[in-house]
């Protein structure tokens, strides 16, 4: 049970296993941790074990029950995932890995990575088409059909077939990547659709499981609706919430969930994942995020350089024209790495403070402006380019 999670989070794997076996795992839980700490891996494995239909040892990795077999490629209908993550970098990494390795492990990683994105286009949420665009649902349906073909492929599939599959998936997923960057907050329409879904009786008696990632980015209406759902969860319904920032979640919601704090993956665990799962040289990457971003096509060194140049422009250390600002804002918007670049800006701020270029009060004020701009952009789906440009001028005003 929880063998995959135990690779990097042995303590958490043991705790989840113990509580589920004892029947004490809560119907509403909150997984707190940084990105790439294994939060989604934990949530999906919890969902698998709760759904397992084995009469013997529940959730055993070798279980061949219909539910566990469906969970392996995430082909379940009793699971909804609302996720706000960097889908593009992870899926691009999975596509490249599969094209290079063409084996079962890389194929399964690709299947699961894409389905995490597609599960927010679950049939129960179809009434939201007006909010999310019918085009996105059509693309999700096409991607689902391609995944059926992908699942039928094997290690002997010719390179030409693999290349064609990768090309077709990239084409159909492109609009979904754009949509995921534009729609980063959880809407009240999504929560209401989930509420209607869990109120239906499952014909096969399977539990209904809802995973909501980046809960802190939910709109006010969505938070209030979710609060009502959490007050009295129906029998056989489980809510697994995921967050990086529990401090931004309503206290009334926090009081209705059991919190699990997932630690950062150790250096040893990171090296094990990179070597055993992705066949990458761990010495090239200082974090799992750097690996996925780099494999997904982002030049992390360039991102750091641009963040430094942006801040140097704010502080007046180098000339920074309106054209420079527009180019930087456009690059951030097109790369889709708004949150990553903002975190790099915070690291640059820390370095400027440590080097004596800014004092403690100014560093604190700047940090608040950067964090506040990122939070507002995520919560209200603000235009990324305008938020970057607005941040620049607010920081300039505070230099004086």
C-alpha positions in Angstrom: 0.0 0.0 0.0 1.3 3.5 -1.0 4.5 2.0 -2.4 4.9 4.8 -5.0 4.6 7.5 -2.4 6.9 5.6 0.0 9.8 6.2 -2.4 10.0 9.8 -1.3 7.6 10.1 1.6 7.9 7.0 3.7 6.5 8.6 6.8 3.4 9.9 5.1 2.8 6.6 3.3 2.9 4.8 6.6 0.5 7.2 8.2 -2.1 7.1 5.4 -1.9 3.3 5.3 -2.4 3.0 9.0 -5.4 5.4 9.1 -7.2 3.9 6.1 -6.7 0.3 7.5 -8.0 1.4 10.9 -11.0 3.2 9.3 -10.0 6.5 10.8 -9.1 8.4 7.6 -11.3 11.5 7.4 -13.9 12.3 4.7 -12.4 15.8 4.4 -8.6 16.1 4.4 -6.1 18.8 3.4 -2.6 17.9 2.1 -0.2 20.8 2.7 3.1 20.9 1.0 5.3 22.6 -1.6 5.1 21.8 -5.3 6.6 18.5 -6.4 6.5 17.1 -2.8 4.2 14.3 -3.8 0.9 15.9 -2.8 -1.0 14.7 -6.0 0.7 11.3 -5.9 -0.6 10.9 -2.3 -4.1 12.1 -3.1 -4.5 9.7 -6.1 -3.1 6.8 -4.1 -5.5 7.6 -1.2 -8.3 7.6 -3.8 -7.2 4.3 -5.2 -7.1 2.6 -1.8 -10.4 4.0 -0.7 -12.0 2.7 -3.9 -10.4 -0.7 -3.8 -12.9 -3.6 -4.0 -10.6 -6.4 -2.8 -12.1 -8.6 -0.1 -8.7 -9.3 1.4 -5.9 -6.8 1.9 -7.3 -3.5 0.8 -5.2 -1.4 -1.5 -2.4 -3.9 -2.1 -0.2 -2.8 -5.0 -0.8 -6.1 -6.7 -4.6 -5.9 -6.4 -6.3 -6.9 -9.6 -9.8 -5.7 -8.7 -11.6 -3.7 -11.4 -11.2 -0.4 -9.5 -7.4 -0.7 -8.8 -6.8 -1.7 -12.5 -8.8 1.4 -13.6 -6.9 3.6 -11.2 -3.5 2.6 -12.7 -4.1 4.7 -15.9 -6.7 6.9 -14.1 -9.7 5.6 -16.1 -12.1 6.0 -13.2 -15.5 7.6 -13.4 -15.8 8.0 -9.6 -13.0 10.5 -9.4 -12.9 14.2 -10.2 -9.7 16.3 -10.1 -9.8 20.1 -10.2 -6.1 21.0 -10.6 -4.2 24.2 -10.9 -0.7 23.2 -11.8 1.9 23.5 -14.5 0.3 20.8 -16.7 2.3 21.8 -19.7 5.8 21.2 -18.3 4.8 17.9 -16.7 3.1 16.6 -19.8 5.8 17.8 -22.2 8.3 15.9 -20.0 6.1 12.8 -20.1 5.8 13.1 -23.9 9.6 13.4 -24.4 10.3 10.6 -22.0 7.9 8.3 -23.8 9.2 9.2 -27.2 12.7 8.4 -26.0 12.1 5.3 -23.9 9.0 3.7 -25.4 8.4 1.4 -22.5 5.5 0.7 -20.1 6.7 3.0 -17.3 7.0 6.0 -19.6 3.7 5.2 -21.2 1.9 5.0 -17.9 3.5 8.2 -16.7 2.2 9.9 -19.8 -1.3 8.5 -19.4 -1.6 9.6 -15.8 -0.1 13.0 -16.5 -2.6 13.8 -19.2 -5.6 12.3 -17.4 -4.9 14.5 -14.3 -5.5 17.4 -16.7 -8.5 15.8 -18.4 -10.3 14.9 -15.1 -11.4 18.5 -14.7 -13.4 18.0 -17.8 -15.3 15.1 -16.1 -18.8 14.5 -17.6 -20.3 15.7 -14.3 -18.9 19.2 -15.0 -20.2 19.4 -18.6 -22.7 22.1 -17.6 -19.8 24.4 -17.2 -19.1 24.4 -20.9 -20.4 28.0 -21.1 -17.8 29.0 -18.5 -14.8 27.0 -19.8 -15.5 27.1 -23.5 -17.0 24.2 -25.5 -13.8 24.1 -27.5 -11.9 22.9 -24.4 -14.4 20.1 -23.8 -14.1 19.0 -27.4 -10.3 18.9 -27.2 -10.5 17.0 -23.9 -12.8 14.4 -25.6 -10.3 14.1 -28.5 -7.4 13.7 -26.1 -9.4 11.0 -24.2 -9.8 9.0 -27.5 -6.1 9.3 -28.2 -5.3 8.0 -24.7 -7.3 4.8 -25.4 -5.1 4.2 -28.4 -2.0 5.0 -26.3 -3.1 2.5 -23.6 -3.3 -0.2 -26.2 0.3 0.3 -27.4 3.1 -1.8 -26.0 6.9 -1.9 -25.8 7.1 -3.3 -29.3 5.3 -0.4 -30.9 7.4 1.0 -33.7 9.1 4.4 -33.3 6.9 5.9 -36.1 3.7 5.0 -34.2 5.1 6.5 -31.0 6.2 9.7 -32.8 2.7 10.0 -34.4 1.0 9.5 -31.1 3.2 12.2 -29.4 2.6 14.6 -32.3 -1.2 14.1 -32.2 -1.4 14.5 -28.4 0.7 17.7 -28.5 -1.7 19.2 -31.1 -4.9 18.4 -29.3 -3.6 19.4 -25.8 -2.3 22.8 -26.9 -5.6 24.6 -26.4 -6.1 22.9 -23.0 -2.7 24.2 -21.9 -3.7 27.7 -22.9 -7.1 27.3 -21.0 -5.3 26.0 -17.9 -3.1 29.1 -17.8 -6.1 31.4 -18.2 -8.4 29.7 -15.7 -6.3 29.3 -12.6 -9.0 29.9 -10.0 -11.6 27.4 -8.8 -15.1 28.7 -9.8 -18.4 28.5 -8.0 -19.8 26.7 -11.1 -17.3 23.9 -10.6 -18.1 23.5 -7.0 -21.8 23.5 -7.6 -21.4 20.9 -10.4 -19.4 18.7 -7.9 -22.1 19.1 -5.3 -24.8 17.9 -7.7 -22.6 15.0 -8.8 -21.9 13.7 -5.2 -25.7 13.9 -4.6 -26.3 11.2 -7.2 -26.3 7.6 -6.2 -23.5 5.6 -7.7 -25.0 2.6 -9.5 -21.9 0.4 -8.7 -21.7 1.6 -5.1 -18.2 3.0 -5.6 -17.2 5.9 -3.4 -17.1 9.3 -5.0 -13.8 11.1 -4.5 -13.1 14.8 -5.2 -9.5 16.1 -5.3 -9.2 19.9 -5.4 -5.7 21.3 -5.9 -4.7 25.0 -5.2 -7.7 25.5 -2.9 -6.3 28.9 -1.9 -7.0 30.1 -5.5 -10.8 29.5 -5.2 -13.1 32.4 -5.7 -15.1 33.7 -2.7 -18.3 32.1 -4.0 -16.5 28.8 -4.6 -15.0 28.8 -1.1 -18.4 29.5 0.5 -20.1 26.7 -1.6 -17.2 24.3 -0.7 -17.7 25.1 3.0 -21.3 24.0 2.8 -20.2 20.7 1.2 -17.6 20.0 3.9 -20.0 20.6 6.8 -21.8 17.2 6.3 -20.1 15.0 3.7 -22.5 12.3 2.4 -21.7 8.7 3.2 -19.0 7.2 0.9 -17.9 10.7 -0.4 -14.3 11.9 0.2 -12.8 15.3 -0.3 -9.0 15.6 -0.6 -7.9 19.2 -0.8 -4.4 20.3 -1.7 -2.6 23.6 -1.0 0.8 25.3 -0.8 -0.5 28.2 1.3 -2.9 27.1 4.1 -2.7 30.7 5.5 -4.8 31.9 2.6 -7.6 29.5 3.2 -10.7 30.4 5.2 -10.5 29.4 8.9 -13.9 27.9 8.7 -12.7 25.5 6.0 -9.5 24.7 7.9 -11.6 23.7 10.9 -13.5 21.1 8.9 -10.6 19.2 7.5 -7.8 17.1 8.9 -4.4 18.6 7.9 -1.5 16.5 6.7 1.8 18.3 6.3 3.9 16.7 3.5 7.7 17.6 3.8 9.9 18.6 0.9 11.4 15.7 -0.9 14.9 14.9 0.4 17.9 15.2 -1.9 18.2 11.4 -1.8 14.5 11.0 -2.7 14.9 13.5 -5.6 17.9 11.6 -6.9 16.0 8.3 -6.7 13.0 9.7 -8.6 15.1 11.3 -11.3 17.2 8.1 -11.8 14.6 5.4 -11.4 11.5 7.1 -12.9 12.8 9.6 -15.4 16.3 8.2 -16.2 17.8 11.7 -15.7 21.1 12.7 -14.2 20.2 14.1 -10.8 23.4 16.2 -10.8 22.0 18.4 -13.5 18.9 19.5 -11.5 18.7 21.2 -8.0 15.0 20.3 -7.7 12.2 18.3 -9.3 10.7 21.6 -10.4 13.8 22.5 -12.3 13.8 19.1 -14.0 10.2 19.4 -15.2 10.5 23.0 -16.3 13.7 22.3 -18.2 12.3 19.1 -19.8 9.2 21.0 -20.6 11.2 23.5 -22.6 11.9 26.4 -20.2 15.4 27.8 -19.9 15.6 28.2 -16.1 18.8 30.1 -16.3 17.2 32.6 -18.7 14.3 33.0 -16.3 16.7 33.8 -13.4 18.6 36.2 -15.6 15.5 38.0 -16.7 14.2 38.2 -13.1 17.5 39.8 -12.1 17.4 42.3 -14.9 13.8 43.2 -14.0 14.8 43.9 -10.4 17.9 45.8 -11.4 15.7 48.0 -13.5 13.4 48.6 -10.5 16.4 49.6 -8.4 17.8 51.8 -11.1 21.0 49.7 -11.3 20.7 49.3 -15.1 18.6 51.1 -17.7 15.3 49.4 -18.2 13.0 50.8 -20.9 9.3 50.4 -21.6 10.3 48.0 -24.4 12.4 45.9 -22.0 9.4 45.7 -19.6 7.0 44.8 -22.4 9.3 42.1 -23.7 9.7 40.6 -20.2 6.0 40.6 -19.5 5.3 39.0 -22.9 7.9 36.3 -22.2 6.4 35.5 -18.8 2.9 35.3 -20.3 3.9 33.1 -23.2 6.1 30.8 -21.2 3.2 30.1 -18.8 5.6 30.3 -15.8 4.1 33.3 -14.0 4.4 31.7 -10.5 7.9 30.4 -11.2 9.2 33.7 -12.3 7.7 35.5 -9.4 9.4 33.1 -7.0 12.6 33.8 -8.8 12.0 37.5 -8.2 11.6 36.8 -4.5 14.9 35.0 -4.5 16.5 38.0 -6.3 15.1 40.3 -3.7 16.7 38.1 -1.0 20.0 38.4 -2.7 19.7 42.2 -3.1 19.0 42.4 0.7 21.9 40.2 1.6 24.3 42.1 -0.6 23.2 45.4 1.0 21.5 47.0 -2.0 18.2 47.3 -0.2 17.5 47.5 3.6 15.2 45.2 5.6 12.1 47.5 5.5 12.3 47.9 1.7 12.9 44.2 1.1 9.9 43.4 3.2 7.8 46.0 1.3 9.0 44.7 -2.0 8.3 41.1 -1.1 4.8 41.9 0.0 4.1 43.6 -3.4 5.5 40.7 -5.4 3.6 38.1 -3.3 0.4 40.1 -3.4 0.5 40.6 -7.1 1.0 36.9 -7.7 -1.9 36.0 -5.3 -4.3 38.4 -7.0 -3.3 37.3 -10.4 -4.0 33.6 -9.5 -7.2 34.3 -7.5 -8.8 36.6 -10.1 -7.4 35.3 -13.4 -5.8 38.7 -14.0 -4.0 39.4 -17.3 -0.4 38.2 -16.7 1.3 40.8 -18.8 -0.6 43.7 -17.1 0.1 42.3 -13.7 3.9 42.2 -14.4 3.9 45.7 -15.8 1.8 47.0 -12.9 4.2 45.3 -10.4 7.2 47.1 -12.0 5.7 50.5 -11.6 4.5 49.8 -8.0 8.0 48.7 -7.1 9.5 51.7 -8.7 7.3 54.0 -6.6 8.5 52.2 -3.5 12.2 52.7 -4.4 12.0 56.3 -3.3 
